[in-house]
Amino acid sequence: MTDAPGLKRKRNKDGTFREYWEARGDLVKRGYRPSSVRLHYPVTSEGRLQLASRCQILQAEMLAWSARGDHPAPSYDGTIKSLSRLFQTNDDSPFLSIKWNSRKNILQSLVIIEKTVGARHLSKLLGPDFKRWHTTWAEPKETGKPPRPWRAKHAIDTVRQLVSYGVTLGYEDCFRADTILGKIRFKTPPARTSVMTIEHVNAVRTAAHAVGRQSVALATVLQFELAMRQKDVVGEWEPTDDADEGGITYRNTRWVNGLVWSDIDSDLVLRKTHIKTGLPVEHDLRLHPAVLEEIERVPVEKRIGPMIISESTGVPYKNRKFSERWRIVANEAGIPKSVWNMDARAGAITEAYDLGASETDVMKSAGHKNRQTSARYNRGTLKQTNRVAEMRLAKRNENTE
């Protein structure tokens, strides 16, 4: 709507839209608030007029704020909220240097923190306060709904980041809060135990081909066989200010980080630098016949650019759309709801440990920087405990002979 300045729409999973007014990014960076306002107006002639009017008012308020001239940088008044604003806007803040999707996740926690405890002064906080916040943030959204331990974990982790940043600024109350937080151990959400198996992978491949989703079959087998993260295979769409400078773009985003056909050389060796760790990994695809089977299904003339292309759009899957499509196929394949697409990587690592692969080799294959990280992905199975028991028993028998 041209008469509704600042209006943004975001699609819900059911196909409907939610609407927001968003302030200009440059003014938000200078300290203008609110940065966005959720809009709730019916899709009727009268509702559209009300929505347009509200957007015009919000836009006018923002422009009036901008016209008043220079605005002082946010200042610290001892509250959580003021520290949060410094964390979001100061040029030296680590918040501005992290990857865009991690920044988005932290912002979600900052909204929770500012809304619930933003007015609290750090100089007044004690251990029981932090513990109470953690408990409250983990409560169910509604009666009868499950608790939200990960929401609480991410929020308290963000509180730690805020306090640590305050320490770098020399605020005495942040030093005090940092010391208190250092003495507290919050309950960690239970780790995932679900494992994707080769049987699951084969079932997904069969179901995917049955419904014309060869991309899902190829992505799944690449993730499982090569122990790769979904983003390292499917890629992602990151925000960009220069969408006209080439690449695969959509609105203000550019597709990055996924596998492209040129990652496979003439000797069928796939080389990929993992996004999260920055470590390069090589895989000889001749040792992965399932991958070669799926590649053979792709016509040679189409082996250009991204390897995983949505059959619906002809371009790489938009963020989260691949997971949604994978779940539909997995349901058709009879895969338990407890098994997610992300479990392919854990399944690959667990299978390697089951077969007795060394920790160092598993680490190299998965693109991890240390063996401890690989071990966290190992969702130990009966094969591993049996192997240990058999070795112990053999040693005892040897000593009694």
N, C-alpha and C positions, 0 to 999 in steps of 0.2 A: 504494500500500500504506500503510494507516494505521499499521502497526507498523514502518514503515521511515522515520523522520523524516528530512527533508532530501533524500529521493530525487528525482532529476530524470531524465527520459528525453529523448533527442534522436533524431530519426529519421534513419537513414542513407539514401543514395540508393536502395539496393536494397530499402527497405521495412522493414528490421530496425531495432532500436533499440540505442543505446549508453546506458549508465546511469552516473550520477554521484551522489555525495553532495555537496551544496552547503551551505556555512555561511551563517548569517544575514547579510544584507547590512550591517546596522548594526554587527555585530561585526567583519566584515571591514574596514570603514572605520576601526574603532578599532585595527586591527592584528592581528586574529586570523588565524593561518595553521595549516593549509592552508585556502584559500578553497574548494577543491573537490578531490574524490578520485575517480578513475575506478574503477568497480566492474566486476569480471569474475566473474560467477557464472552457472551454467547455469540455464536456465528449466525447472527441475524442482522438486519439492516440497522436496527437501533444499537445492537451490541457492537457492530463495527464502528459506528459513529462515536460511541463512548470510548472504545479502544483508541481510535485516532486522536480524540481529544486528550486522553490521558498521556499519550506519547508526546503530543505537542506541548503539554504543560511540563513534562519531565525534561524535554529537550530545551525549552525556554529557560527553565531553572538552571540547567547545566551551562547554557551559553551565557546567562547572566553572571554565574559564578566565574566563568572564564574571562568575561569582560571587565571584571573588577581588578584585573592586572595580576601582578606577581603574587603568588601564594607561598607563604612560608612552608618549608618542609615540615612533615609531621613531627611533632615533638613528643618526648617521653614524659609522661606524668605519673609513672609508677604502676600503671594498670596493664593487665594482660593485653587489652585491646590496643593501647598505644604502642606497645612493644610489637604486636602483630603488624601494625601499619608500617612501622619502621622496617621490619623484616621484609615486607612486601615491596617497599619503595626505595630503600637506600641503595645507592649504586654499588656499595661494597657487600651487600647481603648475598649469602650463598644461594638464596632463593632464586635470584635472577640468573644464575649460571647453570642450574640443573636442567635436565631435559624437559621439554614442554609437557609430556604426559605425566611425569613425576610432579611437576609444578602444579598441574591440574589436580592431582590427587591430594597434594598438601593443601591447596586452596579449599577443598571440600572439608578438610579437618579444621582449617582456620575459621571457616564459617560457623562450624559447630562450636568451636572454642569461644569466638567473639560473642556469639548469641547467648551462650549459657554461663560463661564465667568471665567475659570480657571486662567487666567492671571491677573485678577483684584486684587488689593491690598486692604485688609480689612480696612486699615487706611484711605482710600480715599472714602469709601462707605457711601452713605446717604440713607435716606428712599426712595426717588424716584428711586434709583438704584434697590433696592429689588422689588419695585412695578413693575418696567419696566420688570425685569426678569420674574416675575410671569406672567405678561401679555403675554410676548413673548413665554414662555414655554407652554402656553395654546392655542396658535394659531394652526389652522388646519395643518396637515401634508402637504396637497396639497390644491390648490384652489378647492372649491366645496366640500371638506371633512368637517366633523363636528369638532368643537373645541375640545381641549383635556384638560378640567379642572382638571381631576384627575392627569394627567401627571404633571401639574403645582403644584398642591397641594403636591404631593409626593416629587417633587424637592425642593420646598421651605421648606418643613418639614425637608428634609435632610440638607439643608443649616443651619437651626436652630441647628441640631445635630452637625454639623461641628463646628459652632461658640461656642456652649456650651462646646464641647470638648476642644476647644482652650482656653476657660475660665479656665478649670481645669488645663491647662498647664501654666497659668499665663500670657498669652499674652495680653498686654494692648489693642491692637487694637481689640481683640476679645471681651474684656469687653465692649468696645465702641460699636461694632456692635451688641452685645447681647442686650444692652440697647435700641438701635434703633429698632431692631426687636421686642422687647417687647412692643413697642408703635404702632405697625402696625397690623391691622386686615385684612387679605386677604379674598377675597370672597370665601366662601365654596361651593364646587360643590353640586348641589341639591341631597338630599337624595332619595334613591329608594322608590317608592310608590307601586310597584307591589306586590301583595300578592298571594301566592298559596292557593287555597281553597281545601276543601275535594272533590269537583267536579273535580278539576284538577287532584288530586291524583288518584281518581278512573279511570279517563280517561287514565292516564299514565299506570296504572296497566293493564287495558284491552289491550291497544296497545302493551305493553311490552310482555305480554303473547302471543299475536297474532304473534309476530315476534321471539318468542323463547328467550326473554331476561328477564327471571325470576329474574335475579340479579338486574335489573333496578327497577322492581316492588317492590322487597323486600327492597332495599335501600331507595326508595322514601317513602314508608310507614313508615319505621323506622325514617327517618328524620322528617317527618311531625307529626307522632303520638307522638314521644318522644322529639320533638323540638331540634334535634341534628344537629350539623354542618356536612357537607359532609365528612370532614376528620375524624371526630369521628366515622363515620359509615363505609366509604369505606377505610379509611386509606391513607397512602402516602408512597412514596419511598424516603428515605433520604440517602444522600451520606454516605459512610462508608469506612474506611481503613482496616477493618477486615472482609471482606465478607466471609471468610472461617470459621468463628467462629459460624456458625449455623444460624437458622432463615430462612426466605424466602428471598433469595437474587437474584439480577439480575445485572450482571457486578459489578460495584462498588456502588451498592445501596442495602438497606435492607428495606423490608416492615414493617411499624410500625403504631401504633396508631389506627388502625381500630377495629371494633367489631370482636370478635371471639366467637365461639359457647359456649365456657366455661364461657363467661360472663353471661350466663343465668343459674341459678341454678335449682334444682329439683322442686322448688316451682314457677317456671316461673317468677322469679324476675331478671331483668337485671340490673347489676351494671357496671357503667362506669365512669372513671375519665376523665373529659373533658380536652382536650389537652391545650386549650388556657388559662383556668383559674386554672387548677389543682384541681378543685372541684369535689368530688365524687357525683354521682347522682344515685338514685335507681328508677326503674320503674316496677310496677307489670303488666306484660304483659296480665294477665287475664282481665285487664280493657281496653285492646287494641285488640279487636277481629280482626281488620284488619291485625295487625301484626301476630297474630296467624294463620290467614288464609294463609298468605304468607309463614310462616314457615312450615305449614303442606304440602306445595308443595315440600319441600326439603326432599328427602329420608333420613331416620334416619341415614343410614350408611355414608351419606355425611355431616353430621353435626359435622365436625371436622375442626379445624383451622379457617381461616377467613370466616366470614359469606357472604361477597360479593365477588364472584369469576366471572371473565369474562368468558363467554361461549366460546369465541374465543381462549383464551390462557390457560384456566384452572388454572390461578393464579390471584391474585388481580389486578385490573385495574392499569395500569401505570398512573403516574401523568397527569392530564387533560383528559385522555382518557374516564374516566367515564362521565365527563361533555359533551364531544362530543357525546358519545353514547346516553346519556339522551336526548340531544337536538334532535337527530334523531327520537327517540321514541316519544318525546313530539310533534314534528311536525306531526307525524302520528296520534297522538291523538287530533290534532287541538288546542293545547295549544298556546296561543298568544306568539309571539317572545319576548314580554316584560316581560314574566314570566320566570325566570331562576330557575335552580335547587336549588340555594342557597336561594331562596325565600321560601322554605319549612319551614325553621326555623322561619322566620318572620310570615308566615301564621299560624303556630301553636301558636305562642305567641299572635298574633292578635285575633285568634279565642278564646283563653282563656280569653282575656280581654273582648271580645264581650259578653261572657257568664257570666261575672261578677266575674271572679276569682280574688282573692286578689293579690296585687302587690308582697307580700312576697311569696305566693305560686307559682306565675309565675316565680319569680326569682329562687326559689329552683328547679323547674321543668326544667328550661332552663340551670341551672348550672352557673348562673351569680353571681358575688360577691356583686352586689348592685342593688337596684330597678331601679336606673336611667338607667343602661345598658339595662335592660329588656324593659323599657319604650321606648328606642330608636328603638327597634324592633317592637313596636306596631304601625302598620300602620292603625291608627284609622278608623273605618268604621261607617256607618250610625247608626248601632245598638248602638254604644257607645254614640254618640251624642244624639240619641233619648232617651236613658235611662236617661241621664242627664236632658234632657228637660222635660221628664215625671215626674221625681222626683221634679224638680223645680215647675212644674205646679201643682202637687199634694199638695205641701206645700202651695202654694198661695191659692188654693181652700180651704184648711183646715183652713187657717187664715180668710177666708171670711164667713165661715159658722157660 
